Amino acid sequence: MERKPAPPRQGGVTDWKRGLLAAAFLGIVLAACGGASTAPSTSPSPSPSHSPAASPAPPTTSPAASPAPPATSPAASPAASPAPIDGEVPAALIDAIRADLEARIGVDVSSAVVVSTEKATWPDGSMGCPKPGEVYIQVIVPGYRVIMSLDGNRYDYRVSDTGIVRFCGLAG
């Protein structure tokens, strides 16, 4: 008994039409995904010799005693405030730390004393004091480590140059 191929149904989709539809769909998907990469790039691509390290670097610190050269001379910009010396925390950042400490412990902190400051650079957004279960942005964060003292307690703070304040706990 010989098998006869079934005639195409009236209004039905044949195999070649299905293949054509699949190819068209695939072409659209590939064009949408690959379209952005075909545009010419205006920014230079990094060379292999300048690729970042695979693991983040440990935080680097510099002692507060080593002065940095001034960024601008006072005669050049009389209205601008001078750049802080390495390890000297700008007053606005100390004020932000005081505000956080006051909100945290619920008492007036005007008598709190800055015990030590240290210029630091951290490899991520935890600023050297990660909390379990939290995820941090993986960028270099320049800032300061500040120890405040109030009523016999020492409070360890980290503050970024942009004003992000992070309480790390009681300092020992």
C-alpha positions as YAML, in Angstrom:
chain: A
units: angstrom
residues:
- id: 1
  name: MET
  ca: [0.00, 0.00, 0.00]
- id: 2
  name: GLU
  ca: [1.39, 3.25, -1.06]
- id: 3
  name: ARG
  ca: [1.09, 6.35, 1.08]
- id: 4
  name: LYS
  ca: [-0.06, 9.50, -0.59]
- id: 5
  name: PRO
  ca: [0.99, 12.85, 0.82]
- id: 6
  name: ALA
  ca: [-1.90, 14.72, 2.35]
- id: 7
  name: PRO
  ca: [-3.01, 17.69, 0.30]
- id: 8
  name: PRO
  ca: [-2.55, 21.06, 2.02]
- id: 9
  name: ARG
  ca: [-5.65, 22.20, 3.82]
- id: 10
  name: GLN
  ca: [-7.61, 25.12, 2.59]
- id: 11
  name: GLY
  ca: [-6.51, 28.14, 4.69]
- id: 12
  name: GLY
  ca: [-3.94, 26.03, 6.61]
- id: 13
  name: VAL
  ca: [-0.28, 26.77, 7.18]
- id: 14
  name: THR
  ca: [2.18, 24.61, 5.30]
- id: 15
  name: ASP
  ca: [5.69, 23.68, 6.44]
- id: 16
  name: TRP
  ca: [7.43, 26.23, 4.23]
- id: 17
  name: LYS
  ca: [5.20, 29.01, 5.60]
- id: 18
  name: ARG
  ca: [6.03, 27.98, 9.14]
- id: 19
  name: GLY
  ca: [9.74, 28.06, 8.29]
- id: 20
  name: LEU
  ca: [9.38, 31.47, 6.68]
- id: 21
  name: LEU
  ca: [7.54, 32.82, 9.75]
- id: 22
  name: ALA
  ca: [10.18, 31.36, 12.10]
- id: 23
  name: ALA
  ca: [13.01, 32.89, 10.05]
- id: 24
  name: ALA
  ca: [11.28, 36.29, 10.01]
- id: 25
  name: PHE
  ca: [10.73, 36.16, 13.78]
- id: 26
  name: LEU
  ca: [14.33, 35.14, 14.38]
- id: 27
  name: GLY
  ca: [15.53, 37.97, 12.13]
- id: 28
  name: ILE
  ca: [13.48, 40.52, 14.08]
- id: 29
  name: VAL
  ca: [14.74, 39.23, 17.41]
- id: 30
  name: LEU
  ca: [18.36, 39.26, 16.26]
- id: 31
  name: ALA
  ca: [18.00, 42.75, 14.79]
- id: 32
  name: ALA
  ca: [16.53, 44.04, 18.04]
- id: 33
  name: CYS
  ca: [19.24, 42.44, 20.18]
- id: 34
  name: GLY
  ca: [22.15, 43.24, 17.92]
- id: 35
  name: GLY
  ca: [21.03, 46.66, 16.73]
- id: 36
  name: ALA
  ca: [22.63, 48.58, 19.57]
- id: 37
  name: SER
  ca: [26.02, 46.97, 19.03]
- id: 38
  name: THR
  ca: [26.18, 47.91, 15.34]
- id: 39
  name: ALA
  ca: [26.10, 51.66, 16.06]
- id: 40
  name: PRO
  ca: [29.54, 53.29, 15.99]
- id: 41
  name: SER
  ca: [30.97, 53.95, 19.41]
- id: 42
  name: THR
  ca: [32.13, 57.47, 20.27]
- id: 43
  name: SER
  ca: [33.98, 56.50, 23.42]
- id: 44
  name: PRO
  ca: [37.35, 54.78, 23.29]
- id: 45
  name: SER
  ca: [37.47, 51.20, 24.40]
- id: 46
  name: PRO
  ca: [39.94, 50.31, 27.15]
- id: 47
  name: SER
  ca: [43.08, 48.51, 26.14]
- id: 48
  name: PRO
  ca: [43.92, 45.19, 27.76]
- id: 49
  name: SER
  ca: [46.83, 46.79, 29.63]
- id: 50
  name: HIS
  ca: [44.39, 49.09, 31.46]
- id: 51
  name: SER
  ca: [41.84, 46.51, 32.51]
- id: 52
  name: PRO
  ca: [40.73, 46.61, 36.17]
- id: 53
  name: ALA
  ca: [41.86, 43.97, 38.65]
- id: 54
  name: ALA
  ca: [39.63, 40.96, 39.13]
- id: 55
  name: SER
  ca: [39.38, 41.39, 42.90]
- id: 56
  name: PRO
  ca: [38.83, 44.65, 44.76]
- id: 57
  name: ALA
  ca: [41.83, 46.25, 46.40]
- id: 58
  name: PRO
  ca: [41.95, 46.57, 50.18]
- id: 59
  name: PRO
  ca: [41.20, 50.04, 51.52]
- id: 60
  name: THR
  ca: [44.09, 52.42, 51.48]
- id: 61
  name: THR
  ca: [44.61, 55.02, 54.13]
- id: 62
  name: SER
  ca: [46.99, 57.86, 54.62]
- id: 63
  name: PRO
  ca: [47.90, 59.28, 58.00]
- id: 64
  name: ALA
  ca: [46.35, 62.59, 59.00]
- id: 65
  name: ALA
  ca: [49.80, 64.07, 59.62]
- id: 66
  name: SER
  ca: [50.89, 64.09, 55.96]
- id: 67
  name: PRO
  ca: [49.79, 67.41, 54.42]
- id: 68
  name: ALA
  ca: [48.61, 67.63, 50.85]
- id: 69
  name: PRO
  ca: [49.49, 70.55, 48.61]
- id: 70
  name: PRO
  ca: [46.68, 73.12, 48.34]
- id: 71
  name: ALA
  ca: [44.40, 72.64, 45.34]
- id: 72
  name: THR
  ca: [44.21, 76.35, 44.53]
- id: 73
  name: SER
  ca: [45.94, 79.43, 45.78]
- id: 74
  name: PRO
  ca: [43.83, 81.85, 47.86]
- id: 75
  name: ALA
  ca: [44.60, 84.68, 45.43]
- id: 76
  name: ALA
  ca: [43.26, 82.69, 42.49]
- id: 77
  name: SER
  ca: [39.84, 82.05, 44.04]
- id: 78
  name: PRO
  ca: [39.12, 84.23, 47.08]
- id: 79
  name: ALA
  ca: [35.46, 83.14, 47.40]
- id: 80
  name: ALA
  ca: [36.20, 79.41, 47.27]
- id: 81
  name: SER
  ca: [36.84, 77.55, 50.52]
- id: 82
  name: PRO
  ca: [40.26, 75.89, 50.69]
- id: 83
  name: ALA
  ca: [40.46, 72.15, 50.14]
- id: 84
  name: PRO
  ca: [40.86, 70.21, 53.38]
- id: 85
  name: ILE
  ca: [44.27, 68.85, 54.25]
- id: 86
  name: ASP
  ca: [44.57, 65.06, 53.93]
- id: 87
  name: GLY
  ca: [42.76, 63.58, 56.94]
- id: 88
  name: GLU
  ca: [40.97, 66.84, 57.82]
- id: 89
  name: VAL
  ca: [37.27, 66.21, 57.41]
- id: 90
  name: PRO
  ca: [35.18, 69.09, 55.99]
- id: 91
  name: ALA
  ca: [32.86, 70.67, 58.59]
- id: 92
  name: ALA
  ca: [29.74, 69.72, 56.59]
- id: 93
  name: LEU
  ca: [30.65, 66.03, 56.86]
- id: 94
  name: ILE
  ca: [31.28, 66.31, 60.62]
- id: 95
  name: ASP
  ca: [27.87, 68.00, 60.93]
- id: 96
  name: ALA
  ca: [26.26, 65.09, 59.05]
- id: 97
  name: ILE
  ca: [27.94, 62.61, 61.43]
- id: 98
  name: ARG
  ca: [26.74, 64.60, 64.46]
- id: 99
  name: ALA
  ca: [23.18, 64.61, 63.08]
- id: 100
  name: ASP
  ca: [23.29, 60.83, 62.61]
- id: 101
  name: LEU
  ca: [24.70, 60.26, 66.08]
- id: 102
  name: GLU
  ca: [22.04, 62.47, 67.67]
- id: 103
  name: ALA
  ca: [19.25, 60.64, 65.83]
- id: 104
  name: ARG
  ca: [20.81, 57.28, 66.74]
- id: 105
  name: ILE
  ca: [21.23, 57.79, 70.50]
- id: 106
  name: GLY
  ca: [18.50, 60.40, 71.07]
- id: 107
  name: VAL
  ca: [20.51, 62.89, 73.10]
- id: 108
  name: ASP
  ca: [22.17, 66.24, 72.41]
- id: 109
  name: VAL
  ca: [25.60, 65.63, 70.86]
- id: 110
  name: SER
  ca: [26.93, 69.18, 70.90]
- id: 111
  name: SER
  ca: [29.54, 68.06, 73.45]
- id: 112
  name: ALA
  ca: [30.72, 65.17, 71.24]
- id: 113
  name: VAL
  ca: [34.42, 65.40, 70.41]
- id: 114
  name: VAL
  ca: [36.18, 64.26, 67.25]
- id: 115
  name: VAL
  ca: [38.86, 61.90, 68.56]
- id: 116
  name: SER
  ca: [40.49, 60.96, 65.26]
- id: 117
  name: THR
  ca: [40.07, 61.30, 61.52]
- id: 118
  name: GLU
  ca: [41.71, 59.36, 58.76]
- id: 119
  name: LYS
  ca: [41.45, 59.79, 55.00]
- id: 120
  name: ALA
  ca: [40.51, 56.45, 53.42]
- id: 121
  name: THR
  ca: [39.49, 54.86, 50.15]
- id: 122
  name: TRP
  ca: [37.26, 51.78, 50.23]
- id: 123
  name: PRO
  ca: [36.73, 49.24, 47.40]
- id: 124
  name: ASP
  ca: [32.93, 49.18, 47.79]
- id: 125
  name: GLY
  ca: [29.89, 50.95, 49.24]
- id: 126
  name: SER
  ca: [30.20, 49.22, 52.61]
- id: 127
  name: MET
  ca: [33.04, 51.66, 53.37]
- id: 128
  name: GLY
  ca: [34.86, 49.00, 55.36]
- id: 129
  name: CYS
  ca: [32.02, 47.89, 57.62]
- id: 130
  name: PRO
  ca: [29.71, 45.52, 55.73]
- id: 131
  name: LYS
  ca: [26.55, 44.20, 57.36]
- id: 132
  name: PRO
  ca: [25.59, 40.53, 56.85]
- id: 133
  name: GLY
  ca: [22.97, 40.00, 54.17]
- id: 134
  name: GLU
  ca: [23.47, 43.39, 52.52]
- id: 135
  name: VAL
  ca: [24.80, 43.93, 48.99]
- id: 136
  name: TYR
  ca: [27.01, 46.92, 48.22]
- id: 137
  name: ILE
  ca: [27.85, 48.80, 45.06]
- id: 138
  name: GLN
  ca: [31.28, 47.80, 43.75]
- id: 139
  name: VAL
  ca: [32.90, 51.19, 43.21]
- id: 140
  name: ILE
  ca: [35.82, 52.93, 44.83]
- id: 141
  name: VAL
  ca: [34.53, 55.20, 47.61]
- id: 142
  name: PRO
  ca: [36.84, 57.96, 48.85]
- id: 143
  name: GLY
  ca: [36.11, 59.40, 52.27]
- id: 144
  name: TYR
  ca: [37.06, 59.45, 55.93]
- id: 145
  name: ARG
  ca: [37.03, 57.28, 59.03]
- id: 146
  name: VAL
  ca: [35.96, 59.40, 62.00]
- id: 147
  name: ILE
  ca: [35.93, 58.42, 65.67]
- id: 148
  name: MET
  ca: [33.61, 60.54, 67.83]
- id: 149
  name: SER
  ca: [33.57, 60.45, 71.65]
- id: 150
  name: LEU
  ca: [30.59, 61.25, 73.85]
- id: 151
  name: ASP
  ca: [29.98, 60.36, 77.51]
- id: 152
  name: GLY
  ca: [32.80, 57.81, 77.58]
- id: 153
  name: ASN
  ca: [31.69, 56.02, 74.41]
- id: 154
  name: ARG
  ca: [33.60, 56.10, 71.13]
- id: 155
  name: TYR
  ca: [31.59, 55.90, 67.91]
- id: 156
  name: ASP
  ca: [33.17, 54.64, 64.68]
- id: 157
  name: TYR
  ca: [31.83, 56.43, 61.59]
- id: 158
  name: ARG
  ca: [32.66, 56.32, 57.91]
- id: 159
  name: VAL
  ca: [31.66, 59.17, 55.62]
- id: 160
  name: SER
  ca: [32.16, 59.43, 51.89]
- id: 161
  name: ASP
  ca: [33.38, 62.59, 50.19]
- id: 162
  name: THR
  ca: [29.85, 62.96, 48.84]
- id: 163
  name: GLY
  ca: [28.28, 62.94, 52.32]
- id: 164
  name: ILE
  ca: [27.09, 59.35, 52.75]
- id: 165
  name: VAL
  ca: [27.31, 58.59, 56.48]
- id: 166
  name: ARG
  ca: [27.73, 55.05, 57.77]
- id: 167
  name: PHE
  ca: [27.77, 54.11, 61.47]
- id: 168
  name: CYS
  ca: [30.09, 51.15, 62.04]
- id: 169
  name: GLY
  ca: [29.53, 50.61, 65.75]
- id: 170
  name: LEU
  ca: [31.25, 51.43, 69.00]
- id: 171
  name: ALA
  ca: [34.99, 51.83, 68.62]
- id: 172
  name: GLY
  ca: [37.28, 49.93, 70.97]
...
